[in-house]
Amino acid sequence: MGSMRVAVVGATGAVGREMIRILEEREFPLDELILFASARSEGKRLSFRGESHPVRGLDDGWFKGVDLALVSAGSGIARKIIPRAAAGGTVSVDNSSAFRMDPSVPLVVPEINPDALGGHRGIVANGNCTAITALMPLAPLHRAFGLRSLVTSSYQSVSGAGMKGIRELAEQVEKLHGQEETLGYPDAAALPVGDVFPRTIAFNVIPMCEEFDPGGTGFTTEELKMGGEIRKVLGLPDLAVAATAVRVPVAVGHGVSVYGRFEARVTAEGARETLESASGVRVVDDPSAGAFPTPLDAAGLDDVLVGRIRQPEDDPHALMLFAVGDNLRKGAALNAVQIAELLARPAASA
Ligand SMILES: NC(=O)c1ccc[n+]([C@@H]2O[C@H](COP(=O)([O-])OP(=O)(O)OC[C@H]3O[C@@H](n4cnc5c(N)ncnc54)[C@H](OP(=O)(O)O)[C@@H]3O)[C@@H](O)[C@H]2O)c1
């Protein structure tokens, strides 16, 4: 692509705002930035490279003249607007789950499977934030030791549910301020419950993200995405994956506890060495110095932090670790901009 017009769709959202920031930070080679959101946001202005840009509502011809669209407005909107944009010649990188499992759409994590981008047909899917956080350490470990099965438990921040998730946690913390001591015997009827999370999220954890699988498996849709996306990105269609997803009262940063079994024998030290040379991963793992990663350590960073690397007793093929990534950056906006950087290279843009 030569002179490039880039659109951010969902520019006012938690991910969209981060995209604008990352395009600026990484000096993405664009000539014009066009910002879209819902009609509610028309008239708002957002800053990019020191200039204020208007936010526009989407209309039928929004994609005309747009070379590349970073779309982050939910799967319903993605399904409605992206295929038409692709037919009109606009390449979209979509953050929603709408196209991730479509066999004709590449699902790309640039450090892991950049070659998948080669065959795109105008739509590229960006992965789920928790799947990307888990994949960043798992891909190099898979290359070194051969991943065979996986059990994960994720601790997902409220920003995973967008701006409204952050607002709901903040409101509930405010409402319960001063009542912390009574929470040992809570008055269930008086606990605040909002529109985003099915229970009180302040001072609590909720063992479900998104919704329960309509297929009746007992898993949530968020948990099913983990298996599907990890299999697709690693090219392991038969990988056994069992995921649990829990919402925690953290603003930004998803943590994932990983238990993996490998074909080859593996040691904690060998895994640490492998991860120390992996791009986009930072090992924070020194029990003797009390070093381990937390969401507040990962917030605002590009790297996924990995610690608590250890081996369960009596299983030389198994490994456990705790990975934490900024769900708005590597889990969403950064990964999308990295894909856009690959697309902007002439050889990959066909
Ligand atoms: N948050 C994460 O950690 C994360 C990570 C990976 C992927 N994702 C995915 O990224 C997408 C956006 O997530 P988010 O967390 O940024 O959500 P969000 O904070 O709720 O933002 C949603 C964005 O979509 C816009 N939008 C809503 N309805 C629209 C419409 N009819 N037409 C045009 N724009 C519309 C909103 O505009 P208004 O402000 O005008 O309403 C806002 O800019 C979702 O598909 C989500 O699953 C999120």
The ligand as an SDF file (V2000), in Angstrom:
LIG
                    3D

 48 52  0  0  0  0  0  0  0  0999 V2000
  -11.8870   -5.0460   25.6530 N   0  0  0  0  0  0  0  0  0  0  0  0
  -11.0510   -6.0270   25.3570 C   0  0  0  0  0  0  0  0  0  0  0  0
  -10.1910   -6.4310   26.1520 O   0  0  0  0  0  0  0  0  0  0  0  0
  -11.1280   -6.6830   24.0050 C   0  0  0  0  0  0  0  0  0  0  0  0
  -10.0880   -7.5170   23.6320 C   0  0  0  0  0  0  0  0  0  0  0  0
  -10.1350   -8.1680   22.3800 C   0  0  0  0  0  0  0  0  0  0  0  0
  -11.2010   -7.9290   21.5690 C   0  0  0  0  0  0  0  0  0  0  0  0
  -12.2150   -7.1000   21.9670 N   0  0  0  0  0  0  0  0  0  0  0  0
  -13.3220   -6.9000   21.0430 C   0  0  0  0  0  0  0  0  0  0  0  0
  -13.2160   -5.5860   20.5140 O   0  0  0  0  0  0  0  0  0  0  0  0
  -14.5170   -5.0640   20.2640 C   0  0  0  0  0  0  0  0  0  0  0  0
  -14.6830   -3.7380   20.9860 C   0  0  0  0  0  0  0  0  0  0  0  0
  -14.4720   -3.9330   22.3690 O   0  0  0  0  0  0  0  0  0  0  0  0
  -14.3170   -2.7440   23.4020 P   0  0  0  0  0  0  0  0  0  0  0  0
  -13.9030   -3.4090   24.6370 O   0  0  0  0  0  0  0  0  0  0  0  0
  -13.5000   -1.6240   22.8470 O   0  0  0  0  0  0  0  0  0  0  0  0
  -15.8490   -2.2400   23.5440 O   0  0  0  0  0  0  0  0  0  0  0  0
  -16.4280   -0.8050   23.9490 P   0  0  0  0  0  0  0  0  0  0  0  0
  -15.5380   -0.0940   24.8780 O   0  0  0  0  0  0  0  0  0  0  0  0
  -17.8270   -1.0680   24.3800 O   0  0  0  0  0  0  0  0  0  0  0  0
  -16.4360   -0.0030   22.5580 O   0  0  0  0  0  0  0  0  0  0  0  0
  -17.3050   -0.3350   21.5130 C   0  0  0  0  0  0  0  0  0  0  0  0
  -17.0720    0.6050   20.3630 C   0  0  0  0  0  0  0  0  0  0  0  0
  -17.9620    0.2530   19.2960 O   0  0  0  0  0  0  0  0  0  0  0  0
  -18.7120    1.4070   18.9140 C   0  0  0  0  0  0  0  0  0  0  0  0
  -20.0480    1.0510   18.4320 N   0  0  0  0  0  0  0  0  0  0  0  0
  -21.0570    0.5110   19.1340 C   0  0  0  0  0  0  0  0  0  0  0  0
  -22.1480    0.4110   18.3560 N   0  0  0  0  0  0  0  0  0  0  0  0
  -21.8190    0.9000   17.1260 C   0  0  0  0  0  0  0  0  0  0  0  0
  -22.5100    1.0870   15.9030 C   0  0  0  0  0  0  0  0  0  0  0  0
  -23.7900    0.7360   15.7630 N   0  0  0  0  0  0  0  0  0  0  0  0
  -21.8430    1.6310   14.8640 N   0  0  0  0  0  0  0  0  0  0  0  0
  -20.5380    2.0100   14.9870 C   0  0  0  0  0  0  0  0  0  0  0  0
  -19.8270    1.8660   16.1350 N   0  0  0  0  0  0  0  0  0  0  0  0
  -20.4680    1.3180   17.1920 C   0  0  0  0  0  0  0  0  0  0  0  0
  -18.8040    2.2210   20.1840 C   0  0  0  0  0  0  0  0  0  0  0  0
  -19.1520    3.5500   19.8660 O   0  0  0  0  0  0  0  0  0  0  0  0
  -19.9200    4.5040   20.9360 P   0  0  0  0  0  0  0  0  0  0  0  0
  -18.8860    4.9600   21.9210 O   0  0  0  0  0  0  0  0  0  0  0  0
  -20.4420    5.5830   20.0810 O   0  0  0  0  0  0  0  0  0  0  0  0
  -20.9870    3.6630   21.5780 O   0  0  0  0  0  0  0  0  0  0  0  0
  -17.3740    2.0750   20.7010 C   0  0  0  0  0  0  0  0  0  0  0  0
  -16.5210    2.9230   19.9720 O   0  0  0  0  0  0  0  0  0  0  0  0
  -15.4940   -6.1580   20.6820 C   0  0  0  0  0  0  0  0  0  0  0  0
  -15.8120   -6.9340   19.5660 O   0  0  0  0  0  0  0  0  0  0  0  0
  -14.6840   -6.9620   21.6770 C   0  0  0  0  0  0  0  0  0  0  0  0
  -15.1470   -8.2880   21.7680 O   0  0  0  0  0  0  0  0  0  0  0  0
  -12.1920   -6.4620   23.1380 C   0  0  0  0  0  0  0  0  0  0  0  0
  1  2  1  0
  2  3  2  0
  2  4  1  0
  4  5  1  0
  4 48  2  0
  5  6  2  0
  6  7  1  0
  7  8  2  0
  8  9  1  0
  8 48  1  0
  9 10  1  0
  9 46  1  0
 10 11  1  0
 11 12  1  0
 11 44  1  0
 12 13  1  0
 13 14  1  0
 14 15  2  0
 14 16  1  0
 14 17  1  0
 17 18  1  0
 18 19  2  0
 18 20  1  0
 18 21  1  0
 21 22  1  0
 22 23  1  0
 23 24  1  0
 23 42  1  0
 24 25  1  0
 25 26  1  0
 25 36  1  0
 26 27  1  0
 26 35  1  0
 27 28  2  0
 28 29  1  0
 29 30  1  0
 29 35  2  0
 30 31  1  0
 30 32  2  0
 32 33  1  0
 33 34  2  0
 34 35  1  0
 36 37  1  0
 36 42  1  0
 37 38  1  0
 38 39  2  0
 38 40  1  0
 38 41  1  0
 42 43  1  0
 44 45  1  0
 44 46  1  0
 46 47  1  0
M  CHG  2   8   1  16  -1
M  END
$$$$
